[in-house]
Amino acid sequence: MIRNGWSAGPTGLGTSAARITARRAPREETRTTGPGRDTPFELPNFYMPYPARLNPHLDSARVHSRQWARDMNMLEGSGIWDSQDLDDHDYALLCAYTHPDCDAEELGLITDWYVWVFFFDDHFLEKYKRTRDREGGKAHLERLPLFMPLDGGDVPEPANPVEAGLADLWARTIPAMSRDWRVRFRTHTEHLLNESMWELANIDQNRVPNPVEYIEMRRRVGGAPWSACLVEHAVNAEVPARVAHSRPLRVLRDTFSDGVHLRNDLFSYQRETEEEGELANGVLVLETFFRCSTQEAADAVNDILTSRLQQFEHTAVTELPPLFAEAGLAPDECARVLAYAKGLQDWQAGGHEWHMRSSRYMNQDLNTGRPGAPRGLGTSGLDIRTLLRRARTFAHVPHKVGPSLVPDIELPFPLTLNRHLDQAREHVVQWAARTGMLHPQPGVPTSGIWDEDLLRGFDFALCAAGIHPQAKAEDLNLAACWLTWGIYGDDYYPAVFGRFRDLAGAKACNERLRLFMPIEDPRAVPPASNALERALGDLWARTAEPMDVQARRRFRDAVTLMIDSWLWELDDLACNRVPDPVDYVEMRRHMFGSELTIALSRLARWYEVPQEIYDTSPMRSLENAAKDVACLLNDLFSYQKEIEFEGDVHNAGLVVRNFFGCDYPTAVGIVHDLLNARLRQFQRTANLELPVLYDDFDLDADARALLDGYVLDLENWLAAILNWHRNTRRYREPDLRSRYAP
């Protein structure tokens, strides 16, 4: 987001966040300030190893942007800014730092975009946030897409400076870019604008978001993804369409976005919380969640910022080269992607420098010369604590941890079991035996991972019976078999490919699995070479045949997300890397098979409810909150299995321990708190946000009933998963010792 900034102690949580997790004291309502200061906290040392460079055309951009803002009626008479405001904010300096290599004309265009977006933010604040005018704000936002026609053409007569500026900028920007880029840029622009409604809703409810909700919403509707698109324009390096949505490019964009937003939160905290009543600020989010002091929350935000920048570096070095080879990019296409990555890096460095200089921010300490104050570029890029923290990411040693500590987990959803449970149990065992899952695969010595006794103890049919309490016997059988196949694959990949770090073999296996999900004819699969392929081919034919082509594609995407996450998991194991916490939460949803199991619940509704409903922010928020509850619940139960017996690094308990430098019981408390926060988010979205969504889309009673039924399906899903974890033999220590005996 942008708001009044770009919405854009020690490094490493071994100290600052350890204090947070140890104290967890009630948060004081009156925030204290630093000794003898009128600021709420002292700015931390920032990780910024890249040098900021200044575009030589700065002065011309200042002159141009001032005249452009006056031509658009944004200055005197607007009631928002005057010339002195624009000079003080110095957006030309921001753009000259963040885009150091473009020519004068391009820098002028980029600067105009930033003048416009900051003006929009201040205009929305004055006209709609301060007055709590949700309906007026909604009407204002609904008109703005009319000024961004994908193929150019006429636009309505602008009614205010925001509309006039957008119409002018869109016409000047799109001629140089493809339609694919225009779609992406317009989407990010709409998300950026719509964030203002999310913030307005939070202010109306006096509500501070939880950490996961905050990061994903800031990224979806914040300013940085929009900035990333403009980087492509500024460096004349449009990302090839066929890799624009790949994981490596998505991670580069997301880590860039998180870095920009979290840095802004540190610099803009005082203005946003003390002057504007703003609740969407990362420091305030952590201050509230951890019930800690403002200084400790600020240090923790800086640690997350550092982690996201290091994730950016890790992805650029380790994931881009394989992507180039797999996608078959030509040399010039590879060069464009690398130029884009460098442009994002330049933006981080330049944005940091601008934040230290702009009058919009709390940066007074930067000029006081106090010991420990950030001193400009790369002040802590080589800080020993930063280096130690990065080293700790790769230094995990598997060890004995003892039984998992599982806190009391209460879900307010009743459990109902399908009456066909017993026959489904027998069906799963017979099906698994028929497809070959209960025996070693020919020529694969480490593939004997299951037998009948283990499968009966796992009892996947019990989970399916809770997820689908009213399903017919054949539908329950199908759901139980999908759960069985997904967890078999999750066990198979580490045993067969992870043990020998055979990443090439795993990728080849993934490519083969895609062949067993044909779109046109669901039964047109090649001969299977192992149980994983044989079972998938059978399930795909039984599931996809009744669907239309569009529904098959969506369902295949859900399965593909899960199998591709297994490769990400193997990559981390190969380099013994404990994941970054934000990356972990997002990838964990795929590893758990959340999209697959939720897709099974959606099958009956794909034909009645438009897909655009499921793509809205409230529906995504609902689903992601449910996914996180399920994944965190699983991590609490599976800690000993994964860390002690499997030597895995993908568990929220370990991720929290590594990131915060805390002990296991403290990590369990943090994971449990986050689980409860995500549960509250699920309930809040269902009770408060979905009714507004129904009204916004003017849904009839039947559509509302279908979506209410979908919420009930998610509640059944969560209740079933908790019940299964409490009863399965998959995570109990005696069963683990028997299963993993030498």
C-alpha positions in Angstrom: 0.0 0.0 0.0 1.1 3.5 -0.1 -0.8 5.6 2.4 1.4 8.5 3.5 4.5 6.6 2.8 5.5 4.1 0.2 3.5 1.1 0.9 5.6 0.3 0.1 18.1 -4.2 18.0 20.2 -6.4 16.2 19.7 -7.9 12.8 18.7 -11.5 13.4 15.9 -12.5 15.8 18.3 -14.3 18.1 18.2 -11.3 20.4 15.3 -8.9 19.7 12.6 -11.6 19.1 13.9 -13.8 21.8 13.0 -11.1 24.2 9.6 -10.9 22.5 8.9 -14.6 22.8 10.2 -14.8 26.4 8.2 -11.9 27.7 4.9 -11.9 25.8 3.8 -9.3 28.3 0.5 -7.4 27.9 0.9 -4.6 25.4 0.7 -1.1 26.9 -2.0 1.0 25.3 0.2 4.2 25.6 3.3 3.6 23.5 6.5 4.7 25.1 9.2 6.6 23.4 13.0 6.3 23.4 14.9 8.0 26.2 14.7 11.7 25.8 13.1 11.4 22.4 9.7 12.1 20.9 9.8 9.1 18.6 8.2 5.8 19.5 11.3 3.7 18.8 14.9 4.0 17.5 15.3 2.8 14.0 17.2 -0.5 13.7 20.3 -1.3 11.7 19.1 -2.2 8.2 20.4 -4.9 6.0 21.1 -3.2 2.7 24.2 -4.5 0.9 23.4 -2.9 -2.5 24.7 0.6 -3.2 22.1 3.2 -4.1 22.8 5.2 -7.2 21.2 8.5 -8.3 19.8 9.1 -11.8 21.6 12.1 -13.4 18.2 13.5 -14.7 16.9 14.3 -11.2 16.5 18.0 -11.7 14.6 17.7 -14.9 12.2 15.2 -13.3 11.6 17.6 -10.4 10.7 20.4 -12.9 8.6 18.1 -15.0 6.6 16.5 -12.2 5.8 19.8 -10.6 4.3 21.1 -13.8 2.5 17.9 -14.5 0.9 17.9 -11.0 -0.2 21.5 -11.6 -1.7 20.6 -15.0 -3.7 17.8 -13.4 -5.0 20.2 -10.7 -3.3 18.3 -7.8 -1.7 21.4 -6.2 -3.2 24.7 -5.1 -7.0 24.5 -5.0 -7.1 20.7 -4.7 -7.5 20.7 -0.9 -4.9 18.0 -0.7 -1.5 19.4 -1.7 0.2 22.7 -2.5 3.5 23.2 -4.2 5.4 23.1 -1.0 4.0 19.7 -0.1 5.1 18.3 -3.4 8.6 19.8 -3.0 8.9 18.4 0.5 7.9 14.9 -0.4 10.3 15.0 -3.4 9.0 12.0 -5.4 11.5 12.8 -8.2 14.3 12.0 -5.7 12.5 8.7 -4.9 12.3 7.8 -8.6 15.9 9.0 -9.3 17.2 6.7 -6.6 14.9 3.7 -7.5 15.4 4.0 -11.3 19.0 5.2 -11.6 19.6 4.1 -15.3 16.6 5.3 -17.3 16.7 8.4 -19.6 15.1 11.8 -18.8 11.8 11.1 -20.6 11.3 7.7 -18.9 12.3 9.1 -15.5 9.7 11.9 -16.0 7.0 9.3 -16.8 7.9 7.1 -13.8 7.9 10.1 -11.5 4.5 11.2 -12.7 3.2 7.8 -11.8 4.5 8.1 -8.3 3.1 11.6 -7.9 -0.2 10.3 -9.0 -0.3 7.3 -6.7 0.7 9.3 -3.6 -1.8 11.9 -4.5 -4.5 9.2 -4.8 -3.6 7.9 -1.3 -3.7 11.4 0.3 -6.9 12.2 -1.6 -8.6 9.0 -0.4 -7.5 9.6 3.1 -9.0 13.1 3.2 -12.2 12.4 1.3 -13.1 8.9 2.5 -10.9 7.5 5.3 -11.2 10.5 7.7 -15.0 10.8 7.0 -15.5 6.9 7.1 -17.4 7.3 3.8 -17.3 3.7 2.6 -19.9 4.1 -0.1 -18.3 7.2 -1.5 -14.9 5.5 -1.5 -16.3 2.4 -3.2 -18.0 4.5 -6.0 -14.7 6.4 -6.5 -12.7 3.2 -6.9 -15.2 1.6 -9.2 -14.7 4.4 -11.8 -10.9 4.2 -12.0 -10.6 1.0 -14.1 -12.5 2.9 -16.8 -9.4 5.0 -17.3 -7.2 2.0 -18.0 -8.5 0.5 -21.3 -6.3 -2.5 -22.3 -6.2 -1.6 -26.0 -6.3 2.2 -25.5 -9.3 4.1 -26.8 -11.7 6.6 -25.3 -12.2 7.1 -21.5 -14.8 9.0 -19.6 -14.5 12.7 -18.8 -12.3 12.9 -15.6 -14.2 14.2 -12.6 -11.2 14.9 -10.3 -7.4 15.1 -10.4 -7.1 11.3 -9.7 -9.0 10.4 -12.8 -7.3 13.0 -14.9 -3.9 11.9 -13.9 -4.6 8.2 -14.5 -6.0 8.8 -17.9 -3.0 10.8 -19.0 -0.5 8.3 -17.5 -2.2 5.2 -19.0 -2.1 6.6 -22.5 1.6 7.5 -22.2 2.6 4.2 -20.7 1.0 1.3 -22.6 2.3 1.8 -26.2 5.7 0.4 -25.3 4.3 -2.8 -23.6 2.6 -6.0 -24.6 -1.1 -6.8 -23.8 0.1 -9.3 -21.2 2.0 -6.7 -19.3 -0.9 -4.3 -19.5 -3.2 -6.9 -18.0 -0.7 -7.5 -15.1 -0.1 -3.8 -14.5 -3.8 -2.9 -14.5 -4.5 -5.8 -12.1 -1.8 -4.6 -9.7 -3.1 -1.0 -10.0 -6.7 -2.1 -9.2 -5.4 -4.1 -6.2 -3.4 -1.1 -5.0 -6.5 1.1 -5.2 -8.8 -1.5 -3.6 -6.5 -1.8 -0.6 -7.9 1.5 0.6 -11.2 -0.1 1.2 -9.6 -2.9 3.2 -7.9 -0.3 5.4 -11.1 1.7 5.7 -12.9 -1.5 6.9 -10.2 -2.2 9.5 -10.4 1.4 10.8 -14.2 1.2 11.0 -13.8 -1.9 13.1 -10.8 -0.6 15.1 -9.1 -3.9 14.2 -5.4 -4.7 13.8 -4.8 -7.6 11.4 -2.9 -10.7 12.3 0.6 -11.1 10.9 -0.2 -13.6 8.0 -3.3 -11.7 6.9 -1.3 -8.4 7.0 1.6 -9.6 4.9 -0.6 -11.3 2.2 -3.0 -8.4 2.0 -0.2 -5.8 1.9 1.3 -7.7 -0.9 -1.9 -8.2 -2.8 -3.1 -4.6 -2.6 0.0 -2.7 -1.6 2.1 -0.5 -3.9 5.2 -2.7 -4.4 3.8 -5.2 -6.9 2.7 -2.2 -8.9 6.2 -0.8 -8.6 7.6 -4.1 -9.8 5.6 -3.8 -13.0 6.9 -0.3 -13.5 10.4 -1.6 -13.1 9.9 -3.7 -16.3 8.9 -0.5 -18.1 11.7 1.6 -16.7 14.5 -0.9 -17.5 13.0 -1.8 -20.9 13.0 -5.5 -19.9 9.5 -7.0 -20.0 9.5 -10.4 -18.4 8.5 -13.1 -20.9 4.9 -14.1 -20.5 5.6 -17.8 -20.2 7.6 -17.3 -17.0 6.0 -14.2 -15.6 3.8 -16.3 -13.2 6.4 -19.0 -12.3 7.4 -19.5 -8.7 10.9 -17.9 -9.1 9.5 -14.7 -10.6 6.6 -14.7 -8.1 9.1 -15.1 -5.2 11.3 -12.2 -6.5 8.2 -10.0 -6.8 6.8 -11.0 -3.4 10.1 -10.7 -1.5 10.6 -7.3 -3.2 7.1 -6.3 -2.2 7.6 -7.4 1.4 10.9 -5.6 1.7 9.4 -2.3 0.4 6.3 -2.6 2.6 8.1 -3.6 5.8 10.8 -0.9 5.4 8.0 1.7 4.9 6.2 0.4 8.0 9.3 1.2 10.1 9.8 4.7 8.8 6.1 5.6 8.7 4.9 4.1 12.0 4.8 7.3 13.9 2.8 9.3 11.3 0.4 6.5 10.6 -0.4 5.5 14.1 -0.2 8.9 15.9 -1.6 11.2 13.2 -3.8 9.1 11.0 -5.2 6.4 13.2 -3.8 3.8 10.8 -4.0 0.2 11.9 -2.3 -1.5 8.8 1.3 -1.2 9.9 3.7 -4.1 10.4 5.1 -2.7 13.6 1.7 -2.3 15.1 0.7 -5.8 13.9 3.6 -7.5 15.7 3.3 -5.2 18.7 -0.3 -6.4 19.1 0.3 -10.0 18.2 3.3 -10.5 20.5 2.0 -8.1 23.2 5.5 -6.5 23.3 7.0 -3.0 23.3 7.1 -0.9 20.2 10.9 -1.1 20.1 10.8 -4.9 20.2 8.2 -5.0 17.5 10.2 -2.7 15.3 13.3 -4.8 15.7 11.3 -7.9 14.8 9.9 -6.2 11.7 13.4 -5.4 10.6 14.4 -9.0 11.1 11.6 -10.1 8.8 12.7 -7.5 6.3 16.2 -8.9 6.4 14.9 -12.4 5.9 12.8 -11.4 2.9 15.8 -9.7 1.2 17.9 -12.7 1.8 15.1 -14.9 0.3 15.3 -12.6 -2.8 19.0 -13.3 -3.1 18.6 -17.0 -2.6 15.9 -17.3 -5.2 17.8 -15.2 -7.8 20.9 -17.3 -7.4 19.4 -20.8 -7.0 16.1 -20.8 -8.9 16.5 -18.5 -11.9 19.1 -20.6 -13.7 17.0 -23.8 -13.6 14.0 -21.8 -14.7 15.9 -20.5 -17.7 16.8 -24.0 -18.8 13.4 -25.6 -18.1 11.5 -22.8 -19.9 13.9 -22.8 -22.8 14.4 -19.0 -22.7 16.5 -17.5 -25.4 19.6 -15.5 -24.3 17.9 -12.1 -24.8 14.9 -13.4 -22.7 17.3 -14.5 -19.9 18.9 -11.1 -20.1 15.6 -9.4 -19.6 14.7 -11.4 -16.5 18.1 -10.6 -15.0 17.8 -6.9 -15.9 14.4 -7.0 -14.2 15.9 -8.6 -11.1 18.6 -6.0 -11.0 15.9 -3.3 -11.3 14.1 -4.7 -8.3 17.4 -4.7 -6.4 18.1 -1.0 -7.4 14.6 -0.1 -6.2 15.3 -1.6 -2.8 18.5 0.3 -2.4 17.1 3.5 -3.7 13.9 3.3 -1.7 15.9 2.8 1.4 17.9 5.9 0.7 14.8 8.0 0.0 13.1 6.9 3.2 16.2 8.2 5.1 15.8 11.6 3.4 12.1 12.3 2.8 10.2 14.6 5.1 7.3 12.2 5.1 9.0 9.8 7.5 10.4 9.3 11.0 14.1 9.6 10.2 15.3 12.3 12.5 17.8 9.9 14.3 19.7 9.4 11.0 21.3 12.8 11.3 22.0 12.8 15.1 25.2 10.7 15.0 24.0 8.5 17.8 25.9 5.3 18.2 24.1 2.5 16.3 22.0 4.7 14.1 21.7 3.7 10.5 24.3 5.6 8.5 23.2 5.1 4.9 24.0 2.5 2.3 24.9 -1.0 3.4 25.1 0.0 7.1 24.5 -3.5 8.2 24.9 -5.5 5.0 28.0 -7.1 6.5 26.9 -7.0 10.2 28.2 -10.0 12.0 24.8 -10.8 13.4 23.3 -10.7 10.0 25.9 -13.2 8.8 25.3 -15.4 11.8 21.6 -15.4 11.1 22.1 -16.3 7.5 24.4 -19.1 8.5 21.9 -20.4 11.0 19.5 -20.9 8.2 21.7 -23.6 6.7 23.1 -25.1 10.0 20.2 -27.3 11.3 21.3 -30.7 12.6 18.7 -33.4 13.0 18.4 -34.4 16.7 16.2 -36.1 19.2 13.3 -33.9 20.2 11.0 -36.2 22.2 7.2 -36.4 21.8 5.5 -33.5 20.1 4.1 -30.8 22.4 0.5 -30.4 21.3 -1.4 -27.6 23.1 -5.2 -27.7 23.6 -6.6 -26.9 20.2 -10.3 -26.0 20.1 -12.3 -25.5 17.0 -15.9 -24.2 17.2 -17.1 -26.5 14.5 -19.0 -29.8 15.2 -17.7 -33.0 13.8 -20.0 -35.3 11.8 -18.7 -38.6 10.4 -20.1 -40.2 7.2 -22.1 -43.3 7.7 -20.1 -45.1 5.0 -16.8 -44.8 6.9 -16.2 -48.5 7.5 -16.6 -49.5 3.9 -14.4 -46.6 2.8 -11.7 -47.9 5.1 -11.7 -51.3 3.3 -12.0 -49.6 -0.1 -8.8 -47.6 0.5 -6.8 -50.6 1.5 -7.9 -52.7 -1.5 -7.3 -49.8 -3.9 -3.8 -49.1 -2.5 -2.9 -52.8 -2.8 -4.3 -52.9 -6.4 -2.3 -49.8 -7.5 0.9 -51.1 -5.9 1.4 -48.7 -3.0 1.9 -51.3 -0.4 5.0 -52.8 -2.0 8.4 -51.6 -3.1 8.5 -50.3 -6.7 10.4 -52.4 -9.2 14.0 -51.2 -9.4 13.6 -48.6 -6.7 15.2 -50.0 -3.5 14.0 -47.2 -1.1 10.4 -47.2 -2.3 9.0 -49.7 0.2 7.5 -47.0 2.4 4.0 -48.5 3.3 2.4 -51.8 4.1 -1.2 -52.7 4.9 -0.7 -52.3 8.7 0.7 -48.8 8.3 -2.1 -47.8 6.0 -4.8 -49.0 8.3 -3.2 -47.2 11.2 -3.0 -44.0 9.1 -6.8 -44.2 8.6 -7.2 -41.6 5.8 -10.8 -42.7 5.4 -11.5 -41.2 8.8 -10.4 -37.8 7.7 -12.4 -38.1 4.5 -15.5 -39.1 6.4 -15.4 -35.9 8.4 -14.7 -33.7 5.4 -17.6 -35.1 3.5 -20.2 -36.2 6.1 -23.1 -36.4 3.6 -21.3 -37.9 0.6 -22.5 -41.0 -1.1 -20.3 -44.1 -0.6 -18.6 -43.8 -4.0 -17.8 -40.2 -3.5 -16.4 -40.8 0.0 -14.3 -43.6 -1.5 -12.9 -41.2 -4.1 -12.1 -38.5 -1.5 -10.4 -41.0 0.8 -8.3 -42.3 -2.1 -7.2 -38.8 -3.1 -6.0 -38.2 0.5 -4.2 -41.5 0.4 -2.5 -40.7 -2.9 -1.4 -37.2 -1.8 0.2 -38.4 1.5 1.8 -41.4 -0.3 3.5 -39.0 -2.7 4.5 -36.8 0.2 6.2 -39.8 1.8 7.6 -41.2 -1.5 9.5 -38.1 -2.7 11.7 -37.7 0.4 12.3 -41.5 0.6 13.1 -42.0 -3.1 14.6 -38.7 -4.2 15.4 -36.8 -1.0 17.6 -39.5 0.5 20.0 -39.3 -2.5 19.4 -35.6 -3.3 18.1 -36.7 -6.7 16.5 -33.5 -7.8 16.7 -34.4 -11.5 14.8 -37.6 -10.9 12.1 -35.8 -8.9 11.6 -33.3 -11.7 11.3 -36.1 -14.2 8.8 -37.8 -12.0 6.8 -34.6 -11.8 6.7 -34.2 -15.6 5.5 -37.8 -15.9 2.7 -37.2 -13.4 1.4 -34.4 -15.5 0.8 -36.9 -18.3 -1.7 -38.7 -16.1 -4.0 -35.7 -15.9 -5.1 -35.2 -19.5 -7.7 -32.5 -20.1 -9.5 -33.5 -23.3 -9.9 -37.2 -22.5 -9.4 -38.0 -18.8 -8.8 -41.7 -19.6 -6.1 -41.1 -22.2 -3.1 -41.8 -20.0 0.2 -43.5 -20.9 1.1 -46.9 -19.3 2.1 -46.4 -15.7 5.6 -47.3 -14.5 5.0 -47.1 -10.7 2.2 -47.0 -8.1 2.2 -43.2 -8.0 1.4 -42.9 -11.7 -1.0 -45.8 -11.7 -3.0 -44.4 -8.8 -3.1 -40.9 -10.2 -4.3 -42.1 -13.6 -7.2 -44.0 -11.9 -8.2 -41.1 -9.6 -8.0 -38.5 -12.5 -10.3 -40.5 -14.7 -12.9 -41.1 -11.9 -12.8 -37.4 -10.9 -12.4 -35.4 -14.1 -14.6 -37.3 -16.5 -17.9 -35.6 -15.2 -16.3 -32.2 -15.4 -16.2 -29.7 -18.2 -12.8 -28.7 -19.7 -12.5 -25.5 -17.6 -13.2 -27.3 -14.3 -10.6 -30.0 -15.2 -8.0 -27.3 -15.8 -8.7 -25.8 -12.4 -8.6 -29.2 -10.7 -5.4 -30.1 -12.4 -3.9 -26.8 -11.3 -4.7 -27.8 -7.7 -3.0 -31.1 -8.0 0.0 -29.5 -9.8 0.5 -27.0 -7.0 0.9 -29.9 -4.5 3.4 -32.0 -6.6 5.5 -29.0 -7.5 5.7 -28.1 -3.8 7.4 -31.4 -3.2 10.3 -30.2 -5.5 10.6 -27.0 -3.4 10.8 -29.2 -0.3 13.6 -31.3 -1.9 15.5 -28.2 -2.9 15.6 -27.0 0.7 16.6 -30.5 2.0 19.4 -30.6 -0.6 21.0 -27.5 0.8 19.8 -28.1 4.4 18.0 -24.8 4.4 15.4 -24.0 7.1 12.8 -21.9 5.1 12.1 -18.2 5.5 9.0 -18.0 7.6 6.8 -16.1 5.1 7.9 -18.4 2.2 7.2 -21.4 4.5 3.6 -20.4 5.4 2.7 -19.9 1.7 4.4 -23.0 0.4 3.1 -25.1 3.3 -0.4 -24.7 2.0 0.6 -26.4 -1.3 2.7 -29.1 0.5 -0.3 -30.0 2.7 -2.5 -30.5 -0.4 -4.9 -27.8 0.7 -5.9 -26.7 -2.8 -6.6 -30.3 -3.7 -8.8 -31.2 -0.8 -10.6 -27.8 -1.0 -11.1 -28.3 -4.7 -12.9 -31.6 -3.9 -15.3 -29.6 -1.8 -15.9 -27.1 -4.6 -16.7 -29.7 -7.3 -20.4 -29.4 -6.9 -20.3 -25.6 -6.9 -17.9 -24.9 -9.8 -20.9 -24.9 -12.1 -23.2 -22.7 -10.0 -20.9 -20.0 -8.7 -18.8 -17.8 -11.0 -15.0 -18.3 -10.6 -14.6 -14.5 -10.2 -16.3 -14.9 -6.8 -13.7 -17.3 -5.6 -11.0 -14.9 -6.9 -12.1 -12.0 -4.7 -10.0 -11.0 -1.7 -12.6 -12.1 0.9 -12.8 -15.6 -0.6 -9.1 -15.9 -0.8 -8.7 -14.7 2.7 -11.3 -17.2 3.9 -9.5 -20.1 2.2 -6.0 -19.1 3.2 -7.0 -18.7 6.8 -8.5 -22.2 6.8 -5.4 -23.6 5.1 -3.2 -22.1 7.7 -5.2 -23.4 10.5 -4.9 -26.9 9.0 -1.2 -26.7 8.2 -0.2 -25.2 11.6 -2.3 -27.9 13.3 -0.5 -30.6 11.4 2.9 -29.1 12.2 2.1 -29.2 15.9 1.2 -32.9 15.8 4.0 -33.9 13.4 7.0 -32.1 14.9 8.7 -35.2 16.3 8.0 -37.3 13.2 9.4 -34.7 10.8 12.3 -33.3 12.9 13.6 -36.3 14.8 12.7 -39.3 12.6 12.8 -37.8 9.1 15.4 -35.1 9.4 13.1 -32.7 7.7 13.3 -28.9 8.0 9.7 -28.1 6.9 7.8 -27.6 10.2 6.5 -24.4 11.7 8.0 -25.3 15.0 11.5 -25.5 13.6 11.0 -22.5 11.4 9.9 -20.4 14.4 12.7 -21.8 16.5 15.3 -21.0 13.9 14.0 -17.5 13.1 13.3 -16.4 16.6 16.2 -18.2 18.2 13.9 -19.5 20.9 13.3 -22.9 22.5 10.8 -25.5 21.4 8.0 -24.8 24.0 8.2 -21.1 23.2 7.9 -21.9 19.5 4.9 -24.1 20.2 3.2 -21.1 21.9 3.9 -18.9 18.9 2.5 -21.4 16.4 -0.5 -22.0 18.6 -1.2 -18.3 18.9 -0.9 -17.9 15.1 -3.2 -20.8 14.6 -5.8 -19.1 16.8 -5.3 -15.8 15.0 -5.9 -17.5 11.7 -9.0 -19.2 13.1 -10.4 -15.9 14.2 -9.6 -14.5 10.7 -11.6 -17.3 9.1 -14.6 -16.6 11.4 -14.4 -12.9 10.9 -14.3 -13.2 7.1 -17.2 -15.6 7.0 -19.4 -13.5 9.4 -18.5 -10.0 8.3 -16.8 -9.8 4.9 -18.8 -12.4 2.9 -22.2 -10.7 3.5 -20.6 -7.5 2.1 -19.2 -9.5 -0.9 -22.7 -11.0 -1.6 -24.1 -7.4 -1.6 -21.3 -6.1 -3.8 -22.0 -8.8 -6.4 -25.8 -8.6 -5.9 -26.0 -12.4 -5.5 -29.4 -14.0 -5.4 -30.5 -16.2 -2.5 -29.5 -19.5 -4.3 -25.9 -18.2 -4.9 -25.7 -17.0 -1.3 -26.9 -20.4 0.0 -24.3 -22.2 -2.2 -21.4 -20.0 -0.8 -22.7 -20.4 2.8 -22.6 -24.2 2.1 -19.0 -23.8 1.0 -18.1 -22.1 4.3 -19.7 -25.1 6.0 -17.5 -27.4 3.9 -14.4 -25.6 5.1 -15.6 -25.9 8.7 -16.1 -29.6 8.2 -12.7 -29.8 6.7 -11.0 -28.3 9.7 -13.0 -30.3 12.2 -12.2 -33.5 10.3 -8.5 -32.7 10.2 -8.3 -32.1 13.9 -10.2 -35.3 14.7 -8.0 -37.3 12.3 -4.8 -36.0 13.9 -6.1 -36.9 17.4 -6.8 -40.5 16.3 -4.4 -41.5 13.6 -1.3 -43.7 14.4 0.8 -41.6 12.1 2.3 -39.3 14.7 2.4 -41.3 18.0 5.9 -41.9 19.3 5.6 -45.7 19.7 4.4 -46.0 16.2 7.1 -43.8 14.9 9.8 -45.8 16.7 8.4 -49.0 15.2 8.1 -47.5 11.7 11.5 -45.9 11.6 13.4 -48.7 13.3 16.8 -49.3 11.6 
